[in-house]
Amino acid sequence: MSGRMIASPPSHRFCVAPMMDWTDRHDRYFLRQISRRARLYTEMITTQAILRGDRARLLDFDAAEHPLALQIGGAAPDELAACARIAEDWGYDEININVGCPSDRVQSGRFGACLMREPDLVAESVAAMRAKVAIPVTVKCRIGVDNQEPETVLPDFIDRVAKAGCETFIIHARKAWLKGLSPAENRDVPPLDYPLVHAMKAARPDLTIVINGGINDLDAAMPHLDAVDGVMLGRAAYQTPWVLADVDHLIFDEDTAPPDRWSVAEAMVDYAARRGAEGVPLKSITRHMMGLFHGLPGARSWRRMLGEQARDADASPKLIRDAAAVVARIDREAA
């Protein structure tokens, strides 16, 4: 089933990046147990997959995941518009166009980061999507590709796409090199240019500008919020998910105590039991939880128990509870 419900008030002040093979529905439900307010994004799903594939498998989500955006990869305005309508009907809060992925597969489909060279096509796509839906259509982009000059290219790209109705830009503050660097290297090798992204907000105060790239924790995120509207964390939010524990309090000014890691683990026992009844293997859920106890003395035991035992065909959700109890015992002994 889809995750239809009245969503939380929209805000891009803190977002978790769309990450292929990582931010599936099980990871998003897990992260939602740590932060109620972080804005979550799906993995990138291509227009062809949505139009021709198993939509329930691709698009279903739990209502708890709101606020939730669907990231789409594509370059045909009519197909993007059709997918936008499907996404809105499915209950998503936002549709995000991928203009940042540099992989060969994405380039062969003429979308992702190579669209930085085609701002008019991106603008046409945004206009077509906006004509079909009431929910926001946003763009996640780079500051440029290959030999482009970001100081010239990025403002022009933003101006053209904004005229088509895009009001929110999530900007990975690095160039993408479409040849010569792998997707992994493109996340680290090109130098970061945070000042340029800050300058985009100063030049376009009417737009929502979110910064992404190289931000690993809230200490690094907070200074950016003086210059832009929001921050987006990627790998750090996945590998060390407890960085989200203070998001609701520090970023959204909520007067609520953060959860504790053991209550999050217990919530995932219940979730795994529900999904297991639908045929979802336990390992499909626990693979996203390896970093829950990162930094605690029992973290290695937690990872080992989940990594080794969740693979068993008859693995029970109770494994999560048992592994968390081992961490608690080690934590007490180390105190």
Order of alpha helices (4+ residues) and beta strands (2+ residues): beta-alpha-beta-beta-alpha-alpha-beta-alpha-beta-alpha-alpha-beta-alpha-beta-alpha-alpha-beta-alpha-beta-alpha-alpha-alpha-alpha-alpha-alpha
